[in-house]
Amino acid sequence: MVLRWARNRDEKLSNRSNNDIEDMEMQLKILGAGKIERPKRLIIRPRIKVWMLRTITTVILWSCVVQLMALCDLWAPSRLLKDVPCYFSHTDLSPPVKIGEDRSQVSAMPELPSRNLWIEKEKSLVSAKPVLPPKRIYKNNGYLMVSCNGGLNQMRAAICDMVTIARHLNATLIVPELDKTSFWADPSDFEDIFDVDHFITSLRDEVRILRELPPRLKKRVNEKQHYSLSPVSWSNISYYEHQILPLLLKHKVVHLSRTDTRLANNRLPLEIQKLRCRVNFNALRFTPQIELLGKRIVRILGEKGPFLVLHLRYEMDMLAFSGCTQGCDSSEVKELTEMRYSKDWWKEKVINSEVKRKEGFCPLTPEETALTLIALGIDRNTQIYIAAGDIYGGERRMANLRAAFPNLVKKETLLEPSDLQYFQNHTSQMAALDYLASLESDIFIPTYDGNMAKVVEGHRRFLGFKKTIILKRKLLVNLIDQYTTGSLSWDEFSSLVKKFHASQMGGPKTRLVIPEKPKEEDYFYANPQECLPMFDDEPLRST
């Protein structure tokens, strides 16, 4: 019965199929020589193209991925589920048990630190993001352009002053232009030495700083339609209020062509002094390249133990400018004199070297420095890093110092030539490396009270009154002359040197103020007492 039903069903299906075929054949038209044309209504065209399907599918998949990533971020270790990572790591699994090894010992092994390290790394990355201060909103009284002059540290102090002045005048400061025409002829721009982005953003709650003038004003400057002047040295803040501010309001752009020591050391409002410190110690950060190489120098020195940085200011430009020729031969004296007369901006031309030396206005020679360090009790095996350029007279003048202290090093001897290739012929960038080493040294000793000596001294005070021996050159050259002529024995000489420098270690003290002689009083940047713990209960804000 079942078989008969199946057979009948097959016959019906077969008949229905034959009828369908006949119906389809009836709808065909025979054209000429056997050509067959199908009716248009039988041609089925897809209404959705394949590429459209692919596009829609891609969009849907991408939306899913984005949603999953958002959920992953929400459930990251630092958010809701602190113990559940948003990724799978094989290192989170228990370590495999070796054959014959006790599982209890394995479970007692310290936890693999991979996930913890990741979390700590994530925290460090988050904390590394700068927290920008809110912008200060004020009516702009004009644009202040400044051209710094001198070496790195002279310009550094000037930049601090110019930021402070711009803030007080409610002006917009244009990123300072660095000196490219002085003795060093360094072509570096501001952003080649300092982190310009950090400089701008870290001070935005005090003053607006732009990389360059707006186009309309820049055109006026190019056409010399602005006011330019050199401010009076050691001026009080009232000078800028009464002399510079009216010029800003009138001309909109004022250019200060010289910036060294244009702001007084003393008798300034406390907020002015603190802002100078903030710029110096927080806003003026070197570029990452300089910072990294400076840290490498410090690391190499530190691996061998404590080290002393000697700022041996016995370079050609210093000797020519000061007229100090102690220990130089006749040809060297002639060369230095010719150089001094070739620089129009060096006002003093006729100089008596011996008189100047006895007054303590000359840098110590390498020979005098060797005697002084020995007398101070510096150990012979101490690492001494020479923070300076090329010493005038070369190894001939360095022989005594090297014989007394054989572990003399410089950045050129600590690093490979390839490390310094991008810094060559850029004296300010090279000086920045010396600056970083000087800050981190166990002892810092300058042989002359130039700009680097003073600025580093003040920065080391700010870092916790780190040991800085300020040499009394007038006293020293007198003692050295007595010792070399036999008037003093070595023990007497050494005892006197130690006695007179016991209080010259960079500790807390009050700045010496001489109202009518600002050049002779203590320099603000050598002892920024308003920003130091002994005078300031409120710590300097860090950015």
Buried (B, 14 or more C-beta within 10 A) or exposed (E): EEEEEEEEEEEEEEEEEEEEEEEEEEEEEEEEEEEEEEEEEEEEEEEEEEEEEEEEEEEEEEEEEEEEEEEEEEBBBEEEEEEEBBEEEEEEEEEEEEEEEEEEEEEEEEEBEEBEEBBEEEEEEEEEEEEEBEEEEEEEBBBBBBBBBBBBBBBBBBBBBBBBBBBBBBBBBBBBBBBEEBBBEBEBBBBBBBBBEBBBBBBBEBBBBEEEBEEEBBEBBEEEEBBBEBBEEBBBBEBBEEEBBEBBEEBBBBBBBBBBBBBBBBEBEEEBBBBBBBBBBBBBBBBEEBBEBBEBBBEBBBEEEEBBBBBBBBBBBBBBBBBBBBBBEEEBBEBBBEBBEEBEEBEEEEBEBEEBBBEBBBBBBBBBBBBBBBBBEBEEEBBBBBBBBEBBBEEEBBBBBBEBBEBBBBBEEBBEEEBBEEBEEBBBBBBBBBBBBBBBBBBBBBBBBBBBBBBBBBBBBBEEBBBBBBBBBBBBBBBBBBBEEEEBEEEEBBEBBEEBBEEEEBEEBEBEEEEEEBEEBBBBBBBBBBBBEEEBEEEBEEB
